[in-house]
Amino acid sequence: MQKASAIFIAIIAWFAVIAQFVLMMQNRSTSIPETIVRFFSFFTILTNISVGLFFTGRGLGTAVTYKPGSLTAITVYIFVVGIVYQVLLRHLWQPSGLQFVVDELLHSAIPLLTLLFWYFCENKRTLRYSQVKGWLIYPMAYLIFILVRGHLSGFYPYPFVDVIQIGLSKTLLNIGLLFISFIGIGCLFITIGKEVAAKKSYRHRML
C-alpha cells in the first residue's frame, strides 16, 4: 500500500511539474534559456521535483528514501510551499484552464497528499529536533542562489524577496521570517510525530 501511494504521488508531482514547464514555455516572454533558468528558480518547482524524486524512490524501494527524517524534511518543504502560496501569493493572480489545475496540484494537492503520507507512513520514532538544522541547508542554498542571480539578472521569482521592489532590508527581514517559519514548522512536525508515536506505543502496550 505504501509503495502504491508513493507511486501515485510521484505521478501527480511529475505531471504537475512537466505541465507547468510546458505552460511556461508556451507563454514565455524571454528567451528559451532564460525561461528555463527562471523555471528552475522557483522554490515551488524545485520542491515539487524533490517530491517527485523522493516518492519515485520510495515507490521503487531505494534506501535513501527510508533514512530517518527524510520524509519529514520533504513534507516540511512542500508544506511551506503550500502555506506561503495560500497566505502570500494566491491573491496575486487568477489562473484558468490547465494552468488552474496545475497550480492547484503544485500548491494544494501535492502538499496535502505528502502530509497524509507522512502522517501514516513516517517512522516517527526516529525524529530528532537536532535534524532541523540539516533541513535548513536546502532553503538556505536556494535563497542564496536567487539573491545572487537576482542581483545579476534583475529577476526575482517571488515579490517578498524582490530586492529591486522592496529593498534589501525588507528582503532580509522576510528571509529571516521564512527561516523562523522553517524552524518552527520543522519542530512542529517533530513534536506531532513524537506524540503520535507515543500514542501508538501506548496502545500496543494496552493490547
Buried (B, 14 or more C-beta within 10 A) or exposed (E): EEEEBBBBBBBBBBBBBEBBBEBBEEEBEEEEEEBBBBBEBBBBBBBBBBBBBBBBBBBEEEEEBEEBBBBBBBBBBBBBBBBBBEEEBEEEEEEEEEBEBBBEBBBBBBBEBBBEBBBEBBBBEBBEEEBBEEBBEBBEEBBEEBBEBBEEBEBBBBEBBBBEEBEEEBBEEBBEEBBEBBBEBBEEBBEBBBEBBEEEEEEEEEE
